[in-house]
Amino acid sequence: MLPGRGDSARNFLRLAEEFHHHGATYLAPEPAGKAWYPGPTDDPPEAKEPWLSSAFGLVARALDEAGAAGVPPERTVLVGFSQGACVAAEFAAARPRRYGGLAVLAGGLFGPDPEARAFEGSLDGTPAYLGCGDDDPRVDPERVRASAAAFRRLDADVTDEVSEGLGHAIGDDQMAAVRRLVGGVADETE
């Protein structure tokens, strides 16, 4: 679980109570200074260095911890909000493989045109949810749709959703989507 800028991992983990499934474990890396990267999302990824590489290192370590505990990536759901959502999206696109799921909440891929970015590899049917609100002052629904198109090209099973009346927040639609993703991998283990 990747928190948004200014939020703590501990606080973001409280959201897990809303979609908890028996047997699920949650890890939440936290960036230094509670920010994953500087600048706006329409900057290209290379403008986010070295912060993006550092963020990828934190996500990779969390996946390594899960793997050491017997939870492989295909049973791991990457969930992020705002800046954390952008990091989750970029990580999955840069390191494509089958994951248990991907939830990009009020975020998307970097760059002026995420749909035009060239990615290699396959997410091999990874269920992916990208959602935001139509009243979000920070995330344009078109960025979410363009990111969803890029993930479809990476062979993800994508659902994208723009929730009416929702600002820069996690709404009921987004919580239900995360609940489904976590439930999908939790059900596989029971």
Backbone bond lengths (Angstrom), bond angles and torsions (degrees), N, CA, C in turn:
res aa  C-N    CA-C-N  psi(-1)  N-CA   C-N-CA  omega(-1)  CA-C   N-CA-C  phi
1 M - - - 1.449 - - 1.521 107.92 -
2 L 1.320 115.48 124.40 1.455 120.87 -175.17 1.526 109.70 -113.63
3 P 1.337 116.80 111.02 1.468 120.15 -176.22 1.521 112.55 -72.17
4 G 1.313 114.77 162.57 1.453 121.20 175.07 1.515 111.07 -77.07
5 R 1.323 115.13 169.02 1.465 121.00 179.60 1.526 109.95 -58.31
6 G 1.329 115.01 133.80 1.457 121.02 178.13 1.515 114.19 87.92
7 D 1.319 117.62 -12.03 1.467 120.93 179.77 1.527 109.07 -96.31
8 S 1.313 116.25 153.89 1.462 120.38 177.04 1.523 109.70 -95.62
9 A 1.318 115.22 155.56 1.458 119.98 175.91 1.527 110.00 -60.24
10 R 1.318 116.55 -41.42 1.472 120.82 -179.08 1.532 110.66 -59.65
11 N 1.309 117.23 -45.97 1.459 120.65 179.67 1.529 110.98 -65.35
12 F 1.335 116.79 -42.81 1.466 120.33 -178.54 1.525 111.24 -64.92
13 L 1.326 116.71 -33.62 1.467 120.09 178.30 1.526 112.16 -62.31
14 R 1.322 117.52 -22.91 1.471 119.85 177.94 1.523 111.56 -61.23
15 L 1.321 116.77 -26.75 1.467 120.23 177.16 1.522 111.98 -61.60
16 A 1.322 116.15 -27.90 1.464 119.64 -178.57 1.522 111.90 -58.45
17 E 1.322 117.29 -25.21 1.464 119.93 176.86 1.524 111.15 -60.48
18 E 1.329 117.22 -27.43 1.462 122.13 -178.45 1.523 112.95 -76.77
19 F 1.319 117.77 -23.98 1.470 119.60 -177.79 1.523 112.57 -131.28
20 H 1.321 116.45 20.54 1.461 121.28 -177.33 1.529 111.84 -62.62
21 H 1.311 115.27 139.80 1.459 122.90 172.36 1.520 107.52 -125.66
22 H 1.314 116.56 145.12 1.462 121.93 179.02 1.528 109.64 -53.97
23 G 1.305 115.98 131.64 1.453 121.48 177.29 1.519 114.65 88.67
24 A 1.320 117.85 -7.53 1.465 120.53 179.90 1.526 109.98 -83.10
25 T 1.309 115.76 142.82 1.457 122.98 176.46 1.521 107.72 -121.13
26 Y 1.320 116.68 144.06 1.457 121.18 -175.60 1.516 110.13 -121.32
27 L 1.324 116.13 133.41 1.456 123.24 175.83 1.522 107.74 -120.75
28 A 1.313 116.68 140.56 1.465 120.60 -179.47 1.519 110.02 -139.16
29 P 1.326 117.35 96.51 1.460 118.89 174.18 1.524 109.85 -67.99
30 E 1.315 115.38 153.80 1.466 120.13 -178.97 1.521 109.26 -129.41
31 P 1.320 117.50 127.17 1.465 119.44 179.70 1.525 111.44 -74.75
32 A 1.315 115.65 155.57 1.468 120.52 175.77 1.520 109.00 -60.55
33 G 1.315 115.79 135.82 1.456 120.01 178.58 1.512 114.37 71.53
34 K 1.325 117.12 10.65 1.470 123.23 178.97 1.525 113.26 57.58
35 A 1.325 116.37 31.36 1.467 121.57 174.42 1.524 107.87 -138.98
36 W 1.322 116.59 133.08 1.459 121.30 -178.35 1.529 111.76 -80.21
37 Y 1.327 116.84 -32.27 1.461 121.14 -175.49 1.532 108.71 -165.35
38 P 1.336 117.27 160.65 1.471 120.18 175.47 1.532 110.52 -93.84
39 G 1.303 116.28 164.25 1.457 121.43 171.34 1.512 114.30 83.24
40 P 1.331 115.45 171.97 1.464 121.10 -177.23 1.529 112.78 -80.66
41 T 1.325 115.59 163.34 1.466 120.74 -178.42 1.516 112.75 -70.43
42 D 1.321 118.66 -19.75 1.462 117.61 -179.97 1.527 112.90 -81.75
43 D 1.339 117.38 -0.84 1.465 120.40 169.04 1.528 108.17 -69.98
44 P 1.337 118.16 146.66 1.467 119.64 176.49 1.532 110.72 -68.24
45 P 1.327 117.53 156.97 1.469 120.32 -177.24 1.522 113.69 -56.95
46 E 1.318 117.68 -35.71 1.474 119.15 -178.93 1.526 111.81 -63.75
47 A 1.320 117.83 -22.99 1.470 121.29 176.40 1.526 111.75 -74.38
48 K 1.317 117.00 -10.36 1.466 122.00 -178.32 1.527 112.62 -94.56
49 E 1.329 117.00 0.50 1.461 119.89 -179.39 1.525 110.27 -81.43
50 P 1.339 116.40 147.44 1.462 130.03 5.09 1.532 114.17 -87.77
51 W 1.331 116.94 4.26 1.461 120.84 -175.25 1.530 112.33 -62.99
52 L 1.339 116.56 -39.67 1.463 119.33 -178.05 1.526 110.85 -65.25
53 S 1.326 117.41 -41.52 1.473 119.96 177.05 1.522 110.91 -62.13
54 S 1.319 116.64 -39.76 1.464 120.61 177.07 1.529 110.61 -63.26
55 A 1.325 116.53 -43.12 1.467 120.87 178.48 1.523 110.50 -62.35
56 F 1.330 116.74 -43.83 1.464 120.42 178.00 1.525 110.53 -60.37
57 G 1.331 116.81 -37.63 1.462 120.29 177.64 1.517 111.83 -61.96
58 L 1.331 117.28 -41.00 1.470 120.64 178.20 1.523 111.45 -65.37
59 V 1.325 117.07 -41.54 1.467 120.44 178.92 1.530 109.74 -66.71
60 A 1.327 116.87 -43.35 1.465 120.45 179.41 1.524 111.06 -61.66
61 R 1.335 117.45 -40.16 1.471 119.96 177.78 1.529 111.15 -63.93
62 A 1.320 117.12 -39.66 1.467 119.75 177.64 1.528 110.21 -63.62
63 L 1.333 117.29 -41.44 1.467 120.06 177.09 1.526 111.01 -65.45
64 D 1.335 117.10 -37.33 1.468 120.53 176.25 1.527 110.83 -63.50
65 E 1.340 116.81 -42.02 1.471 120.48 177.06 1.523 110.76 -61.26
66 A 1.309 116.40 -43.87 1.467 120.12 178.51 1.526 109.82 -62.73
67 G 1.331 116.49 -43.58 1.461 120.37 179.06 1.518 112.29 -61.65
68 A 1.334 117.09 -40.71 1.463 121.23 178.34 1.523 111.43 -64.09
69 A 1.327 116.19 -25.69 1.470 120.97 177.97 1.529 111.44 -90.23
70 G 1.330 116.94 6.39 1.458 120.54 177.28 1.523 115.08 91.16
71 V 1.332 116.73 13.90 1.470 120.33 179.99 1.531 108.18 -111.69
72 P 1.336 117.60 102.98 1.462 120.23 -178.62 1.532 111.54 -75.60
73 P 1.337 117.90 164.96 1.468 120.74 -179.76 1.529 114.00 -54.23
74 E 1.319 117.93 -33.79 1.467 119.33 -178.87 1.530 112.85 -70.90
75 R 1.327 117.20 -4.94 1.471 121.47 172.90 1.528 110.78 -117.60
76 T 1.326 115.68 17.41 1.460 121.99 -179.02 1.526 109.32 -113.39
77 V 1.320 116.01 132.95 1.468 121.32 177.12 1.524 108.08 -106.66
78 L 1.312 116.43 123.65 1.464 122.02 175.21 1.524 107.49 -88.37
79 V 1.333 116.81 119.04 1.466 122.32 -178.60 1.518 108.16 -123.30
80 G 1.319 116.93 128.12 1.453 119.87 177.62 1.511 111.61 -142.36
81 F 1.338 114.39 150.84 1.461 121.27 176.24 1.523 109.36 -121.04
82 S 1.316 117.50 134.22 1.455 124.55 174.38 1.533 109.81 58.30
83 Q 1.328 119.64 -119.02 1.467 119.77 177.61 1.526 110.82 -58.62
84 G 1.321 117.18 -39.54 1.459 120.41 177.82 1.522 111.93 -62.90
85 A 1.331 117.13 -33.83 1.464 121.39 177.17 1.524 110.28 -66.28
86 C 1.326 116.27 -41.01 1.465 120.36 178.52 1.524 110.57 -63.93
87 V 1.326 116.97 -41.51 1.466 120.59 178.26 1.528 110.20 -64.51
88 A 1.331 117.82 -44.45 1.470 120.79 178.30 1.524 110.41 -60.03
89 A 1.335 116.77 -44.00 1.464 120.96 179.85 1.525 111.15 -63.15
90 E 1.323 116.42 -48.44 1.463 120.55 -179.30 1.529 111.45 -63.19
91 F 1.336 116.88 -40.46 1.464 120.88 179.94 1.527 110.15 -61.92
92 A 1.326 116.77 -49.16 1.467 120.49 -178.28 1.528 111.12 -63.46
93 A 1.329 117.43 -39.06 1.465 120.44 -179.90 1.525 111.83 -71.13
94 A 1.331 116.95 -35.72 1.466 121.30 -178.88 1.523 112.52 -79.47
95 R 1.330 116.16 -26.30 1.472 121.40 -178.81 1.526 108.87 -127.48
96 P 1.334 115.44 63.47 1.462 118.94 -174.45 1.522 112.37 -69.50
97 R 1.302 114.45 138.32 1.462 124.97 176.95 1.517 105.19 -172.47
98 R 1.282 118.51 -179.74 1.458 120.49 175.85 1.528 108.34 -78.34
99 Y 1.321 115.87 122.44 1.461 123.20 171.14 1.521 107.26 -112.79
100 G 1.316 116.25 162.19 1.458 119.80 176.24 1.512 111.80 -66.10
101 G 1.317 116.42 -28.15 1.456 121.13 177.74 1.510 110.69 175.32
102 L 1.318 114.50 166.00 1.458 122.69 178.05 1.517 107.39 -140.31
103 A 1.334 117.02 122.96 1.466 122.05 176.88 1.522 108.32 -120.40
104 V 1.318 116.06 111.31 1.459 123.65 -179.18 1.525 106.43 -107.46
105 L 1.330 116.11 100.24 1.462 122.40 -173.33 1.526 109.73 -104.11
106 A 1.311 116.46 112.23 1.472 122.64 179.97 1.525 110.98 59.77
107 G 1.318 115.51 51.46 1.449 121.75 178.59 1.513 110.16 -165.22
108 G 1.312 116.04 -171.70 1.456 120.82 179.33 1.512 110.11 179.36
109 L 1.310 115.01 -170.14 1.451 121.29 178.32 1.527 110.26 -74.62
110 F 1.336 116.03 154.67 1.455 122.23 -179.97 1.528 111.53 -76.64
111 G 1.321 113.85 166.99 1.454 121.27 172.69 1.514 113.24 102.43
112 P 1.335 115.52 162.39 1.458 119.40 -179.00 1.524 113.05 -68.24
113 D 1.340 117.74 -25.57 1.465 121.42 179.60 1.529 109.47 -142.46
114 P 1.337 117.57 84.60 1.466 120.28 -177.01 1.528 113.79 -55.67
115 E 1.323 116.61 -33.40 1.466 119.62 -177.91 1.526 111.91 -66.06
116 A 1.326 117.26 -28.71 1.461 121.53 -177.02 1.528 113.07 -83.38
117 R 1.321 117.89 -9.78 1.464 119.74 -178.22 1.521 110.86 -68.15
118 A 1.319 115.52 143.09 1.463 121.41 -179.70 1.524 109.41 -95.63
119 F 1.309 115.83 121.96 1.460 122.11 175.81 1.517 108.41 -121.24
120 E 1.323 116.07 151.92 1.456 120.94 177.11 1.509 109.06 -116.70
121 G 1.321 116.44 152.44 1.449 121.62 176.83 1.517 111.67 101.22
122 S 1.332 114.38 -171.72 1.459 120.34 -176.21 1.523 110.37 -141.19
123 L 1.318 115.07 139.62 1.468 120.92 172.23 1.526 110.48 -87.01
124 D 1.330 116.79 1.78 1.464 123.35 168.84 1.528 113.28 51.05
125 G 1.326 116.44 45.80 1.462 119.90 176.82 1.515 115.51 80.94
126 T 1.329 117.95 10.76 1.469 120.59 177.61 1.526 109.55 -52.29
127 P 1.345 117.89 126.56 1.463 118.93 174.63 1.529 109.54 -69.10
128 A 1.319 116.21 126.90 1.465 120.95 -177.52 1.522 109.40 -129.45
129 Y 1.317 115.02 134.73 1.467 121.92 176.44 1.517 107.77 -120.78
130 L 1.315 116.42 127.40 1.460 122.47 175.19 1.518 106.98 -123.50
131 G 1.322 116.55 119.97 1.456 119.62 -176.71 1.512 112.82 -142.18
132 C 1.321 114.95 149.89 1.460 121.75 175.63 1.522 108.04 -155.05
133 G 1.314 115.88 177.38 1.452 121.18 177.33 1.519 111.60 -101.48
134 D 1.322 116.09 153.52 1.462 119.34 178.32 1.527 112.46 -75.76
135 D 1.334 116.84 -12.36 1.467 121.41 177.21 1.527 112.22 -106.04
136 D 1.335 117.35 18.02 1.464 121.49 -178.60 1.531 109.48 -75.59
137 P 1.340 117.85 117.11 1.463 119.56 -179.49 1.530 113.55 -75.20
138 R 1.337 117.98 -11.93 1.466 121.24 -175.93 1.521 113.64 -106.01
139 V 1.329 117.11 -26.16 1.462 120.21 -174.55 1.526 109.08 -123.17
140 D 1.315 115.49 116.61 1.455 121.62 177.80 1.534 108.49 -76.51
141 P 1.323 117.93 129.00 1.465 119.43 177.14 1.534 113.18 -53.68
142 E 1.327 117.34 -28.53 1.467 119.47 178.03 1.526 111.49 -65.33
143 R 1.338 118.16 -32.58 1.469 120.87 175.97 1.524 109.74 -64.75
144 V 1.322 116.01 -40.88 1.464 120.22 178.98 1.528 109.70 -64.33
145 R 1.326 117.34 -45.40 1.474 120.59 179.89 1.531 111.28 -64.15
146 A 1.331 117.05 -42.17 1.465 120.73 179.32 1.527 110.94 -65.75
147 S 1.322 116.83 -38.93 1.468 120.75 176.88 1.523 109.97 -65.46
148 A 1.325 116.82 -40.69 1.465 120.87 178.10 1.527 110.28 -60.09
149 A 1.326 117.07 -41.28 1.466 120.64 178.47 1.528 110.75 -62.74
150 A 1.331 117.07 -40.67 1.466 120.63 177.93 1.527 110.50 -62.91
151 F 1.329 117.28 -40.26 1.468 120.01 179.15 1.528 111.77 -69.46
152 R 1.314 117.67 -32.12 1.470 119.39 174.80 1.528 110.09 -62.87
153 R 1.333 116.98 -40.02 1.467 120.27 177.43 1.529 111.58 -65.35
154 L 1.328 116.57 -23.40 1.468 121.38 176.62 1.528 111.56 -89.26
155 D 1.322 117.01 12.80 1.471 123.50 176.30 1.519 114.15 69.40
156 A 1.328 117.63 27.50 1.468 120.15 172.61 1.528 108.24 -83.31
157 D 1.312 115.81 154.41 1.467 122.58 174.00 1.527 106.09 -92.60
158 V 1.328 116.75 94.05 1.463 123.00 -165.16 1.522 113.43 -98.75
159 T 1.321 114.31 135.63 1.461 123.05 165.50 1.519 106.44 -119.93
160 D 1.334 116.83 125.96 1.461 119.22 174.00 1.522 107.98 -121.18
161 E 1.330 114.32 144.01 1.461 119.40 -172.04 1.525 110.20 -147.79
162 V 1.320 115.16 135.93 1.456 121.98 173.78 1.523 106.40 -115.71
163 S 1.324 116.11 115.54 1.465 121.62 -175.33 1.524 110.86 -89.25
164 E 1.306 115.54 128.50 1.459 122.13 -178.72 1.526 111.13 -68.04
165 G 1.338 114.92 132.49 1.457 121.02 175.39 1.518 115.30 78.94
166 L 1.324 118.16 3.86 1.466 121.24 -178.25 1.521 109.86 -96.12
167 G 1.327 116.22 132.91 1.457 122.14 175.65 1.518 110.50 -89.43
168 H 1.327 116.52 -146.02 1.464 121.43 -179.71 1.527 107.91 -84.62
169 A 1.308 114.55 81.53 1.464 121.45 -173.44 1.523 109.05 -157.90
170 I 1.321 114.82 173.28 1.459 121.68 173.73 1.522 106.73 -104.16
171 G 1.310 116.25 114.53 1.457 121.65 -177.37 1.519 112.46 -98.02
172 D 1.313 114.76 -176.21 1.464 121.19 -178.83 1.528 112.21 -60.06
173 D 1.341 117.24 -40.34 1.469 120.17 179.97 1.525 110.72 -61.16
174 Q 1.331 115.88 -43.10 1.458 120.22 -179.10 1.532 111.23 -67.45
175 M 1.330 116.32 -41.41 1.471 119.42 178.45 1.524 110.56 -62.77
176 A 1.318 117.39 -41.12 1.470 120.80 178.99 1.525 110.41 -63.14
177 A 1.323 117.17 -39.25 1.461 120.50 179.33 1.526 111.06 -65.13
178 V 1.329 117.28 -44.37 1.467 120.35 178.39 1.524 109.69 -64.19
179 R 1.310 116.74 -40.86 1.471 120.95 177.65 1.533 110.26 -56.99
180 R 1.336 117.11 -43.20 1.472 120.68 178.80 1.529 111.15 -64.88
181 L 1.336 116.78 -43.51 1.462 119.62 -179.60 1.523 111.38 -63.37
182 V 1.326 116.66 -47.99 1.469 120.51 179.74 1.525 109.62 -64.75
183 G 1.316 117.00 -41.29 1.462 120.55 177.96 1.515 112.04 -60.99
184 G 1.326 117.07 -35.57 1.460 120.71 179.32 1.512 112.97 -62.51
185 V 1.328 117.59 -42.29 1.465 119.01 178.93 1.521 110.96 -81.26
186 A 1.332 118.08 -31.61 1.470 120.42 178.33 1.520 110.16 -66.98
187 D 1.331 117.32 -38.99 1.462 120.79 179.46 1.521 111.94 -64.85
188 E 1.343 117.08 -30.60 1.457 121.12 178.66 1.521 112.18 -66.14
189 T 1.339 117.34 -24.88 1.459 120.62 -175.38 1.517 112.72 -92.88
190 E 1.314 116.96 -13.01 1.468 119.50 -176.03 1.514 111.66 -87.47
